Amino acid sequence: MAAFRAFLQGPMGFKTTHFWGPVSNCGFIAAGLVDLQKPPEMISRNMTAALCVYSGLFMRFAWMIRPRNYLLLASHATNESVQLYQLSRWAKSQGYSGQKKEEVKP
């Protein structure tokens, strides 16, 4: 009970933006996971790339602030992984995989 009370009253506690910021970022992760069910043609390259840059920048922010916000770092690292996977799905659907397709000869 004392540990929970220390969490509530601490600098990373339930009442601070150090907690609610990462929790709200889980919406990006959930949206990315739901989008895994959609066809790759529906993926927006620009939006996915913007989310990759956003998460990359904020991973650095979460690491550099004091006290370090590991929850924020984890949420952005997860979002970065999901968005990079989405970007790879888009690239494969556009033919950027690097593999040559066999031409069908009549």
N, C-alpha and C positions, 0 to 999 in steps of 0.2 A: 504494500500500500504506500509506503514511503517513496518508493521508486516512481510510482505513478504520480504521486503528488509533486515530486521533484520535476517530472516531465511537464506537468501542467504549468508549473510556476517558472520553469527554466527558460533560457533564451531561445530554445527551439521548440517550445511547447505548443500545445493545442490552441492557445489564444493568440498566436503570432502568425505573421505572414510566412515565416520559415516553415510552417506546417501547411498552411492553406494554399500557398503557391504551388507546391508539388502536387497536392491533392487535385487542384484544378487542372493541372497539366495532364492528369490521367485521362481527361476527355480527349486529348489529341491521340493518346495511345489507343483508347477504345475505338475512336473513329478509324484509325489506321488498321486496326485488327478487323473491323467490320468490312472495310474496303478490300480486304484480302479475298472476299467472296465475289467481288465484282470482276468483270472481264478487264484485262489489261488495257484495252482500248479506251476505257473510261477514265484512266488515270491522267490527271493533269500534271504534266512535266514541270511547269513553272511553280505550281503550288507545292508539289512534293519537294522540289529543290529548295524552295524558300523555307519549308519546314525543316529540312536538313541543315541549312545554314543557321536557322534560329536555334535549333537544339544544340548544334555544335558550339555556338557562341555562349549559350547559357550553361552548358556543361563547364566551360572555363569559368564563367561567373560563379557558379556554385562551388567550384574548387577554390577560387581565390578569396572569397569573402570569409570573414572571421566572425563567429565560428563557422567552420565549414558545414555546408548544408548537404549532407550525404543523401537525404531523401530527394532533394531537387536534382542532384547529380544523377541518381538512379532513374528518376522519371525521364530526364532528358536523354540519358543513354539508351533507355528502352525505346523512346520515341525515335531517336536517331536510327536505331536498328530497324524498326518497322518501316520508317520512311525510305531508308536505303534499299530495303527489300522491295518496296513498292516501285522505286525508281528502277531497280534492276528488272522487274517485271515489265515496266513500260519499255525499257530499252530492248529487251528481248522481243517484245511484240512489234517493235519498229524495225527490227532487223539489225540491231547493233551488237548482237552476241558474238560476232567475229567468226561464226561458223558459216561456211558457204552451203547454201541449199542446193541439193541436186536438181538439175534441170531435167524435166521429163521430156524425153524425145519421142516423137510419134513414130 
